[in-house]
Amino acid sequence: MALNVEIPSDITPGSADHVRAVNRSLRRLAEAIAAVRPGTSTTNTTIVQQTGGGAAAVQAVLTVPGNLGVQADAAPRLSLSADQQARQLVAEVKRAPVGASLKLALLLDSDSWATMEIPDGQTRVEASALALPKIVANRNIRLDITQAGTTFPGSDLTVMIRF
């Protein structure tokens, strides 16, 4: 599992503020690590903490490397140890789908939770997740690709669930 902690650029090394900021970051990082249920595969999935310019943000990242195609469980499943309310969904590809849009389904276990669509020729889509139900602890977060481009399917998908 890849985890990143960045020190805010406006904090001066050696200052008490710096030490407090690092400690807060480490606490959030420990919470993020604890959120991944033991025994769940984390290949191509990460919990990432980002800091800088304000409060730290945690996000779950699901990746599907290479050329894409229609498939269930395109990324390894991920589950959280505590209920979380997602605030934003972002899906992006390195190379855009051509000939048709790329359609994605996020599921909690086998229940549909959210759908996303990267339009033909585009590389990114964002959506608010505040209206979506909370992600309940110990439910598998799954990613299905339900449609890919027909001329070129798209490649190197990253889906971010920001909390």
N, C-alpha and C positions, 0 to 999 in steps of 0.2 A: 504494500500500500504506500503510495506517495503522499507525503504530507509536507506542506510548505508553510513556514512562518516567516513573515517579512517584518523587519523593524521599520516603523514609520520614519521617513526621511527627516522630519522636523524635530526629532528627539536627539539631543546631544549625548554622545557616549559618556558614561561616567556619572551622569546626573541621576538624582533620585527618581526623576520622572522616567528616565530610561529603564531603570531597574523595575519600577512598577509596571511599565508598559510590557516589558518582557515577561514578567510574572503573569499578567493578565492573559497575554498571548499563550503562554504555556498551559494555563488552566483551561482555556477554550480548546486548545489542541488536545488535551487529555480528555475533555468531554467528547470531542469529535471521535477520538479513537475508541472510547467506550461505547459510542453510538453504533458501531459496527458489531453486530452480533457475532460472538465466537462461532467458528465453524462455517461462516459464510465466505464464499470465494470473493476475493477482492481484486483479482486480475482485471484490468481495464475499468476498475471503479475506484474512486478515491473520495475521501472526505478532506476538503481543503479549507484552511483558514486564511483569510486575507485581512491585512490591516493597512492602515494608512489614511490620514485625513479624517479620522473619526472612529466609530465603533467597528470592532472586528465583525466579519461576516463569515458564516460557515455555509458551504455548499457541497452537495453530493454530485460527483461527476461520473457519468457513464460514457465509455468510449467504445467505438466499433472501428477498428483499423481496417484500411484497405478499401477496395471497391465494395459497394453495398448491394444488397439484394433483399427480397422479401424473406423474412425469417422471424420466428418466435424466439424470445430470449436472446436477442442479438448481442447483449452485453451480460456479463455475469450479474446475478441477482444481488441485491443489497437490502439489508434490513437495519432498522434503527432500534436502539434499546429504550428510547423514550418517544412519546408522541411529539411531532413537530409540525408546525404550520409553514408550508412553503410560501414564499412571497413572490418569486419570479421563476419562470422557466425560460431557458435559452437553449436552442439547438443550432448547431453550425456544422458545416462540412468544409473540408479543405477544397474540394472540387465540387461544383454545383451539379445537381441532377439536370439532365437535358432530355427533353421529349415528354416529360411528365413531372409532376411534383413528387417530392419525397414525403411520405406520410408515416407518422410515428404514433405509437400508442404506448402510454405509460400505464402500467397496471399495478394494483396492490393485490398480491396473490393473483387470483384470476378475475378480479373485479376491475373494470375500466376506471381509471382515475383521471387521465387527461389525454388529449390528442393534440398533435402539433403537425404543421405542414410547412415544409420549406418549398416555396414555389419554384417551378421550372426556371433554371438560370440563376437562381439566387443562392447565397451561401449561408444565410443566417435568418432566424426568426426568434422573436422574444414575445413573451406573454406574461401578464400578471397571473399569479397563482393564488391570490388572496381569496378568491371566491371558491376555490377548491376545498374539499374536506381535508382535515388534518391527516397527515400520514401517521397511522397508528403503529405503536411500537410492535416489533416482532413480525410485521407483515412484510413479505418480500416485495421490493420495488423491482418491477420488471420492465424491460424495453423491447417492444416488438416493432419491426419495420413492416408496414402493411402495404406500401407501394414504393417503387423506386423509379427513377427516370428510365425511359425506354431506349433512348439513343445512348445515353451514358447514365448509369444509376446514381452517381454521386460517390464520393469517397471520404473516408476518415471522419466519421461522425463523432461529435461530442455533444452530449446533452447535460446541461447543468441545472440542478434543482437548488435554488438559493433559498436559504432559511433566514 
